[in-house]
Amino acid sequence: MTRRPCAEPFFLGLDDEQWWAHNRDPIESTSTFFVGLSQAAQRIIFTTTSQRARTGRIAKFFSMLDEAGVPEIDHS
């Protein structure tokens, strides 16, 4: 069976509460993050619960997205 990329995958809860195991195994966590990214055929949508996520355990993910030029939309 061939897996096709999803047109618009979602990362719900890109924050420390949802990625609680990142500190325990950052390599596995980062791999999981990139597997999700690799499924995006056209675009990907991330959600987060607060700005604190940018400075928490997964701040590296946000830095990578910023460096890649991924736009951020604030709907608060």
C-alpha positions in Angstrom: 0.0 0.0 0.0 1.4 3.4 -1.0 0.9 6.3 1.5 0.0 9.6 -0.1 0.7 12.9 1.6 -2.2 14.7 3.3 -3.1 17.9 1.6 -3.3 19.8 4.9 -2.1 17.9 8.0 -2.6 19.6 11.4 -0.4 19.7 14.4 -2.8 20.3 17.2 -1.2 21.6 20.4 2.3 22.5 19.4 3.3 23.3 22.9 5.0 21.8 26.0 1.9 20.2 27.4 1.4 18.1 24.3 5.1 17.4 23.6 5.8 16.4 27.2 8.2 13.7 26.3 10.5 16.0 24.2 13.0 16.5 27.1 13.1 12.7 27.7 14.0 11.8 24.1 14.5 14.9 21.9 15.8 12.9 18.9 12.6 10.8 18.8 10.4 13.8 19.3 12.1 15.8 16.6 11.8 12.8 14.2 8.1 12.6 15.0 7.8 16.3 14.2 9.5 15.9 10.8 7.4 12.8 9.9 4.3 15.0 10.4 5.9 17.7 8.3 6.7 15.2 5.5 3.1 14.3 5.2 2.2 17.8 4.0 1.5 17.9 0.3 0.6 21.6 0.1 0.6 23.2 3.5 0.6 22.4 7.2 -1.3 24.0 10.0 0.0 24.2 13.6 -2.0 25.3 16.6 -0.7 26.3 20.0 -2.3 27.4 23.2 0.0 30.2 24.2 3.1 32.2 23.3 5.0 30.5 26.1 5.5 27.5 23.8 8.0 29.6 21.9 10.3 29.7 24.9 9.6 26.3 26.4 10.9 22.8 25.8 10.0 22.8 22.1 11.3 26.3 21.3 13.7 24.6 18.8 10.7 23.6 16.7 9.5 27.2 16.5 13.0 28.4 15.7 13.2 25.9 12.8 9.8 27.1 11.5 10.9 30.8 11.8 14.2 30.1 9.9 12.3 28.3 7.2 10.1 31.4 6.7 6.9 29.7 7.9 4.3 32.5 8.4 2.5 32.9 11.7 -1.1 34.0 12.0 -2.4 35.2 15.4 -6.1 34.5 15.8 -6.4 35.7 19.4 
